Amino acid sequence: MHLMRIGAPVAEKPVARIDDETYVELSDVVPDFDGTQRRRVLAPR
């Protein structure tokens, strides 16, 4: 699994790439990946 952004610049969506053909949009869970959200998602307080 890879965490990444897809889409046009400035309108990118956070996704998880499961395999070469499968992507799961994660914008319902996290607005963007910048490190702080990753810590909150993986280690909630």
The first five atom37 places (N, CA, C, CB, O) and aatype in JSON, in Angstrom:
{
  "aatype": [12, 8, 10, 12, 1, 9, 7, 0, 14, 19, 0, 6, 11, 14, 19, 0, 1, 9, 3, 3, 6, 16, 18, 19, 6, 10, 15, 3, 19, 19, 14, 3, 13, 3, 7, 16, 5, 1, 1, 1, 19, 10, 0, 14, 1],
  "atom_mask": [
    [1, 1, 1, 1, 1],
    [1, 1, 1, 1, 1],
    [1, 1, 1, 1, 1],
    [1, 1, 1, 1, 1],
    [1, 1, 1, 1, 1],
    [1, 1, 1, 1, 1],
    [1, 1, 1, 0, 1],
    [1, 1, 1, 1, 1],
    [1, 1, 1, 1, 1],
    [1, 1, 1, 1, 1],
    [1, 1, 1, 1, 1],
    [1, 1, 1, 1, 1],
    [1, 1, 1, 1, 1],
    [1, 1, 1, 1, 1],
    [1, 1, 1, 1, 1],
    [1, 1, 1, 1, 1],
    [1, 1, 1, 1, 1],
    [1, 1, 1, 1, 1],
    [1, 1, 1, 1, 1],
    [1, 1, 1, 1, 1],
    [1, 1, 1, 1, 1],
    [1, 1, 1, 1, 1],
    [1, 1, 1, 1, 1],
    [1, 1, 1, 1, 1],
    [1, 1, 1, 1, 1],
    [1, 1, 1, 1, 1],
    [1, 1, 1, 1, 1],
    [1, 1, 1, 1, 1],
    [1, 1, 1, 1, 1],
    [1, 1, 1, 1, 1],
    [1, 1, 1, 1, 1],
    [1, 1, 1, 1, 1],
    [1, 1, 1, 1, 1],
    [1, 1, 1, 1, 1],
    [1, 1, 1, 0, 1],
    [1, 1, 1, 1, 1],
    [1, 1, 1, 1, 1],
    [1, 1, 1, 1, 1],
    [1, 1, 1, 1, 1],
    [1, 1, 1, 1, 1],
    [1, 1, 1, 1, 1],
    [1, 1, 1, 1, 1],
    [1, 1, 1, 1, 1],
    [1, 1, 1, 1, 1],
    [1, 1, 1, 1, 1]
  ],
  "atom_positions": [
    [[0.84, -1.17, 0.0], [0.0, 0.0, 0.0], [0.89, 1.23, 0.0], [-0.96, 0.0, 1.21], [1.91, 1.28, 0.68]],
    [[0.48, 2.24, -0.78], [1.2, 3.5, -0.85], [0.22, 4.64, -0.59], [1.89, 3.68, -2.23], [-0.87, 4.65, -1.14]],
    [[0.61, 5.59, 0.25], [-0.19, 6.8, 0.45], [0.31, 7.84, -0.53], [-0.09, 7.33, 1.94], [1.52, 8.06, -0.65]],
    [[-0.61, 8.47, -1.24], [-0.23, 9.43, -2.27], [-1.36, 10.39, -2.56], [0.19, 8.7, -3.55], [-2.46, 10.25, -2.02]],
    [[-1.1, 11.37, -3.43], [-2.11, 12.3, -3.91], [-2.29, 12.09, -5.4], [-1.73, 13.78, -3.59], [-1.31, 11.87, -6.11]],
    [[-3.54, 12.17, -5.88], [-3.78, 12.12, -7.31], [-4.7, 13.27, -7.7], [-4.38, 10.76, -7.74], [-5.49, 13.74, -6.88]],
    [[-4.59, 13.71, -8.94], [-5.44, 14.78, -9.44], [-4.62, 15.96, -9.92], [0.0, 0.0, 0.0], [-3.39, 15.95, -9.87]],
    [[-5.32, 16.96, -10.4], [-4.68, 18.17, -10.9], [-4.02, 18.93, -9.75], [-5.71, 19.08, -11.63], [-4.5, 18.86, -8.62]],
    [[-2.92, 19.64, -10.02], [-2.28, 20.44, -8.98], [-3.29, 21.37, -8.3], [-1.12, 21.25, -9.56], [-4.13, 21.97, -8.97]],
    [[-3.21, 21.48, -7.01], [-4.05, 22.29, -6.13], [-5.43, 21.67, -5.91], [-4.2, 23.69, -6.72], [-6.18, 22.13, -5.06]],
    [[-5.78, 20.63, -6.66], [-7.06, 19.93, -6.47], [-6.82, 18.45, -6.22], [-7.98, 20.12, -7.69], [-7.68, 17.62, -6.5]],
    [[-5.64, 18.11, -5.69], [-5.29, 16.72, -5.48], [-6.11, 16.11, -4.34], [-3.8, 16.6, -5.18], [-6.52, 16.8, -3.41]],
    [[-6.33, 14.82, -4.44], [-7.06, 14.07, -3.41], [-6.1, 13.07, -2.77], [-8.31, 13.33, -4.03], [-5.28, 12.47, -3.47]],
    [[-6.19, 12.89, -1.44], [-5.37, 11.86, -0.81], [-5.95, 10.48, -1.11], [-5.28, 12.1, 0.73], [-7.16, 10.26, -1.0]],
    [[-5.08, 9.55, -1.49], [-5.52, 8.19, -1.8], [-4.53, 7.18, -1.25], [-5.68, 8.01, -3.33], [-3.39, 7.51, -0.93]],
    [[-4.99, 5.95, -1.13], [-4.12, 4.81, -0.84], [-4.12, 3.95, -2.09], [-4.6, 4.0, 0.44], [-5.18, 3.56, -2.58]],
    [[-2.94, 3.66, -2.6], [-2.84, 2.76, -3.76], [-2.67, 1.35, -3.23], [-1.65, 3.15, -4.71], [-1.67, 1.04, -2.58]],
    [[-3.64, 0.49, -3.5], [-3.63, -0.88, -3.01], [-2.79, -1.76, -3.93], [-5.06, -1.42, -2.91], [-1.98, -2.56, -3.46]],
    [[-2.99, -1.61, -5.25], [-2.18, -2.31, -6.25], [-2.14, -1.42, -7.49], [-2.76, -3.75, -6.58], [-2.56, -0.26, -7.42]],
    [[-1.66, -1.94, -8.6], [-1.49, -1.11, -9.8], [-2.79, -0.57, -10.36], [-0.78, -1.89, -10.85], [-2.77, 0.41, -11.11]],
    [[-3.92, -1.17, -10.03], [-5.2, -0.76, -10.59], [-6.21, -0.28, -9.56], [-5.8, -1.88, -11.36], [-7.29, 0.18, -9.93]],
    [[-5.89, -0.38, -8.27], [-6.87, -0.07, -7.22], [-6.39, 1.07, -6.34], [-7.14, -1.31, -6.37], [-5.33, 0.98, -5.71]],
    [[-7.19, 2.14, -6.3], [-6.93, 3.29, -5.46], [-8.15, 3.53, -4.58], [-6.6, 4.55, -6.31], [-9.29, 3.38, -5.04]],
    [[-7.93, 3.91, -3.33], [-9.03, 4.22, -2.42], [-8.89, 5.67, -2.0], [-9.04, 3.26, -1.17], [-7.87, 6.05, -1.41]],
    [[-9.89, 6.49, -2.29], [-9.85, 7.89, -1.9], [-10.03, 8.0, -0.39], [-10.95, 8.7, -2.64], [-10.9, 7.35, 0.19]],
    [[-9.21, 8.82, 0.24], [-9.2, 8.92, 1.7], [-9.66, 10.29, 2.21], [-7.82, 8.63, 2.22], [-9.5, 10.59, 3.39]],
    [[-10.23, 11.12, 1.34], [-10.59, 12.47, 1.77], [-11.69, 12.48, 2.83], [-11.05, 13.29, 0.58], [-11.86, 13.48, 3.53]],
    [[-12.44, 11.38, 2.98], [-13.42, 11.29, 4.08], [-12.73, 11.14, 5.43], [-14.38, 10.11, 3.85], [-13.29, 11.48, 6.47]],
    [[-11.49, 10.62, 5.41], [-10.76, 10.34, 6.64], [-9.75, 11.42, 6.96], [-10.07, 9.0, 6.53], [-9.58, 11.8, 8.12]],
    [[-9.06, 11.92, 5.94], [-7.99, 12.9, 6.12], [-8.03, 13.91, 4.97], [-6.59, 12.2, 6.2], [-8.11, 13.5, 3.81]],
    [[-7.99, 15.21, 5.26], [-8.08, 16.2, 4.19], [-6.85, 16.24, 3.28], [-8.3, 17.56, 4.79], [-6.97, 16.56, 2.1]],
    [[-5.68, 15.9, 3.82], [-4.45, 15.93, 3.05], [-3.38, 15.19, 3.84], [-4.01, 17.38, 2.72], [-3.55, 14.94, 5.03]],
    [[-2.29, 14.84, 3.18], [-1.16, 14.23, 3.86], [-0.09, 15.29, 4.05], [-0.6, 13.02, 3.06], [0.45, 15.82, 3.07]],
    [[0.22, 15.62, 5.3], [1.34, 16.53, 5.55], [2.12, 16.12, 6.79], [0.82, 17.96, 5.71], [2.91, 16.9, 7.31]],
    [[1.89, 14.92, 7.26], [2.6, 14.43, 8.43], [1.77, 14.52, 9.69], [0.0, 0.0, 0.0], [1.72, 13.56, 10.46]],
    [[1.11, 15.66, 9.93], [0.32, 15.8, 11.16], [-0.92, 14.92, 11.1], [-0.07, 17.27, 11.38], [-1.28, 14.3, 12.1]],
    [[-1.59, 14.87, 9.95], [-2.77, 14.02, 9.84], [-2.38, 12.55, 9.93], [-3.51, 14.3, 8.52], [-3.13, 11.75, 10.49]],
    [[-1.24, 12.19, 9.38], [-0.8, 10.81, 9.44], [-0.65, 10.36, 10.88], [0.52, 10.63, 8.68], [-1.05, 9.25, 11.24]],
    [[-0.07, 11.21, 11.71], [0.09, 10.85, 13.12], [-1.27, 10.71, 13.78], [0.95, 11.9, 13.85], [-1.46, 9.8, 14.59]],
    [[-2.21, 11.59, 13.46], [-3.54, 11.51, 14.07], [-4.28, 10.24, 13.62], [-4.35, 12.75, 13.71], [-4.95, 9.61, 14.43]],
    [[-4.17, 9.88, 12.35], [-4.87, 8.71, 11.85], [-4.26, 7.43, 12.42], [-4.85, 8.68, 10.32], [-4.99, 6.51, 12.8]],
    [[-2.93, 7.36, 12.47], [-2.27, 6.13, 12.92], [-2.18, 6.02, 14.43], [-0.9, 6.05, 12.33], [-2.15, 4.91, 14.97]],
    [[-2.15, 7.17, 15.12], [-2.02, 7.13, 16.57], [-2.95, 8.16, 17.2], [-0.57, 7.4, 17.0], [-2.49, 9.18, 17.7]],
    [[-4.27, 7.9, 17.17], [-5.21, 8.88, 17.73], [-4.97, 9.09, 19.22], [-6.65, 8.42, 17.49], [-4.53, 8.19, 19.93]],
    [[-5.28, 10.28, 19.66], [-5.1, 10.63, 21.08], [-6.34, 10.31, 21.87], [-4.76, 12.1, 21.25], [-6.37, 10.53, 23.08]]
  ]
}
